Amino acid sequence: MTEKHDDQTLVQLLQKGNVEAFDLLFEGYSSRLFGFALKYFKNEADAEELVQEVFVKVWENRQMLKSELSFKSYLFTIALNQIRKHFNKKVTSLRYLESLKQESEPSENPSLQENDFETVLQQINFIIEQMPPRRRDIFTKSKLEGKSSKEIAAELNISPGTVDNQISEALRFIRTRLNDGNLSLLLFATLFVY
């Protein structure tokens, strides 16, 4: 049985409320999801909380799951949405602090409030699409799927050093194409600088 087929069977059982299937899916994906979240949050407690939130949502929505679709994609989509919410809250807090600062002393840089996380994410996704295919693939596997350099190297039959070099080049490529002097860079640093 392939991994996809296993997931499909487990999702079908989960739709019927099978707790064992839920536990197996949790076992199969929780550590990868934790690694994915940790790269964004840089904090184990927040990463663990995200894993719990994602699987609570999976359980709550189990009857609406579609077994023919990729469970892994569904899981990481939920995770990314939770991460977006987290950083949108941060942006809102930053905007609020900035507005308080502006009330007490007028600022000459109103552009600080112009961008939100969603805009930055779209900008980064657009930049990622411009990368050479191999680099884009490696970067996506690392930053969006939460895979280690070792896992990617084994999957693509290349050395971990090559993977690390490609990730560094991808980050440099993104940095050089982001606009300077605005909130985008702050968010970018929070999300992607390791």
N, C-alpha and C positions, 0 to 999 in steps of 0.2 A: 504493500500500500504506500502511495506517495504521501508526503507531508500534507499536500493540499487535500487529498482524499480523506486523510485522517481528520483534518480540520472540519471538512464537510460533514462527516459522520458525527463528530462531536457537537457541531453546531445544531444538527438535526435533533440530537438528544437533548441539548441545552434548551432548545425551543420548547420542549415538553417539560422543562423544569428539572432535568436530571442534574443533581448536585455533583455527582462524580465527573460528568463531562465538563462541568464548570471548573472543577478543581484541576482537571487535566489541562484545560486551556490556560488556566492561571499558571500552572507549573511550566507550561511550554513557552509562555510569553512574558511572564512578570519580570524576569531578570533582564531581558532585552529591552523591555519598556522602561525599566528602572535606569538602565544605561543611557537610553535615549533622553529621558527626563533630566538626568544628572548633567548632561552636556549643556542643557539650557539653564538649569537652576543653580548649578555649582553647589548644591546643598542636598545632602542625603535625605534629610527629613522631608523637604519639599518634594523630592523625587519619589519617595515612598508614598507620600500622600497622593501624588498624582496617580500612581499605579492603583492605589485603592479606589480613587474616584473613578478611574476608567473602568475597572471591573465591576464597580457598583452599577455604573451606567449600563454595562453589558448585561448584568443580571436583570436590571429593571426593564430593559428593552428586549429581553431574550425572545419573546414571542414574535417580534418584528424582524428578527435576524433573517437574512437570506442565505441559505446554506450554499447556493451556487456561486456566491460572490466571495472574494478573498477575505477571510476573517482577519488576517494580519493587516490588510489595508484598512479595514473597518476600525480595528483597534488603534492603529497609529493616527488615523484621522480624528478619532475622539481625543487622543492624547494631544495632538497638535491644536485642536480647538480649545482644550483646557489650558494649554500653555499660552495661547493667544489671549484668553480671558485674563490670565494671571498678569501678562505684560501690559494689557490694556489698562488694568487697574493701576499698574505702576505709572503708566503714561498719564492717567488721570490725576494721580497723586502729584506727579511732577508738574503738571499744568497748574494744579491748585496752589502748590508751593510757589511757583513762578508768579501766579496772579497776586498772591499775597505780597510777594517781593515787589511787584510792580506798583501795588497800592501804596506801599511805604516809601519806595524810591522809584521814580519812573525809569523804565528800561529803554535802552535804545535798540534792543534786538527782539522785535516782535516775532521774527521768523521761528523762534524757539518753540512756539506753540503750534506751528502749522502742520506738523506731521504726526500721525499716529502709527501704532504698531502695524496695523493692516497695510498702510501705504508702504512702510519700510519693507514688510514682508513681500509685497508685490514687486517692489523695486529689486529686492534681492533675488526673487524667483526669475525675474526678467534677465538679470545679469547672469544667473546660473545657466539659463537657456543658451547664452552666447558662448559658453565654454566649449572647448573641443569635446566631442562625445565621450572619450575615455575618461577625461578629467571629471566631466559632469557626472558620469556613472559612479566613479569612485567617491566623489564628494557627496552625492546623494546617499550612497550606501552607508557612508560614515555618519553624516550629520542628520539625515532624515530617517534612516532605518536603524541607527544606533549600533551598527556593526563595528567591531574592532579592526584595526589595521591587519591583524593576523587573519581574521575571518575573511576580509576582503581579498587579501593576498592569495589565500587558499582557493577562494571562489574564482578569481581571475587568473590564477596561475602566474603570479608575479611576486616579487619580494615585498615584505612589509615596508622596507625602506622606500621603494618606489611608490607605494601607497601613501606614505607620509609626505613624500616630496610633492605628489600630485595634490594632496589636501592643502599643503602650504601654498602651492601655486594658486589653487582655487581661492583660498582666503585672500591672498595678495590681489588677485584679479578682482574680487568683489570690493575690497577696500579702495582700490584705485578708481573704481567707477561710482562709488557713493558720493553724494554731495557733501562738501565740507561745511563745518560750522552750524550744524543743526542737530536736532534731537535724534535724527536718523543714526548718526555716528554713535551716540550714547547707547541706543538700543542695539546697534550692530555689535558693539563691544560686549554688551551684556550677553548677547546670544551666541556669538561665534568666535570670540577670542579665547583660546584655551592655553 
